[in-house]
Amino acid sequence: MSDFDERYPHARTKQGKPHWPPGVRSISQDGLDWIGVDDDGHLYWDGQRLAVQKITLTTGQVAIAWIGVSAAVTVAAVELLRFFGMGA
């Protein structure tokens, strides 16, 4: 049994998802009581603030994202028009 499991005996379930790395398990309902958020939206585990890092996309990644979103919006609009009988 790990130090974590000794300190928080009901925080995790017995197993995680099959595709997760070994030793990573799902959080239990009791484990959710250890998570907190302050007035500024910072995340805490057992009263200790968790480190959160922002990511920055490259120009190419932003361009690909915009293309993907534009395509999805276009397809959704065409499907709505077809649904309401206004399209081909």
N, C-alpha and C positions, 0 to 999 in steps of 0.2 A: 504494500500500500504506500502511495506517495505522500509526501508532506501535505500536498494540496488536499488529498482525500482525507487525511487525518484532520485537517483544520476545517474542511467543509465536507462532511461525510455525505450529505444529500444534495450536493450542488450539481453532480453529473449523473447521467444515466449509465447503465452498464456498457452500452456500446454506441458507436457513432455510425455514420453512413458508410456503406461499403467502399466508396471511392475516397474517403478521408484518409489522411496519413495515420499510421499506427499511433495509438495513445490519445487520439483526439476523439472526444465523445460529446454527445449532445448535452446541452444544459437541461437540468430538470426544472420542474415547477418550483421546487424549493430553492434551486440555484438562482432563479430570477430575483429572489428577494435580496441578493447580494449586489444587484446592479442598481445604480442611482444616476440621476441627472440633476444638475444644479440649475439655478435661474438663468444662467447664461448658455445652457445647452451642453455643458461639458459632461462627459460620461465618466462614471466612477464604478469601481469594483471594490466592495468592502471598505468604502470610504477613501480609497486611493484613486486619484485621477488617472485615467488611462491616456497614454500617449496616442494622439491622432495626427496623422500627417496628411497634408494636402498633396494632390498630384497635379502635375502640369502636363498638358498634352502638347505634342509638337504641332506645328502648322499642318503637316500632312495628316496627322490623326484628327485634327479639328475638321479639315476638309472632308475626310472620309466620313466622319460622323454627320456632317451637314448633308452630304450626299445620301446617306442612309436614311436620315430623318425626312428629307425631301421626298425620297422615293416612297417611304411608308405613308406619308401624308397624301401623296398623289394617288397611290393605290387605294387608300381609304376613301378618298373623295370620289374616285371612279366607281368603287363598289357601292357607295351610298347612292350615287346617281343611278346606277343600274338597279338597285333595290327599289327605288321609288319610280322606276320606269322612265327615267329621263335620259338614259344613255343608250348606247347602241346595243 
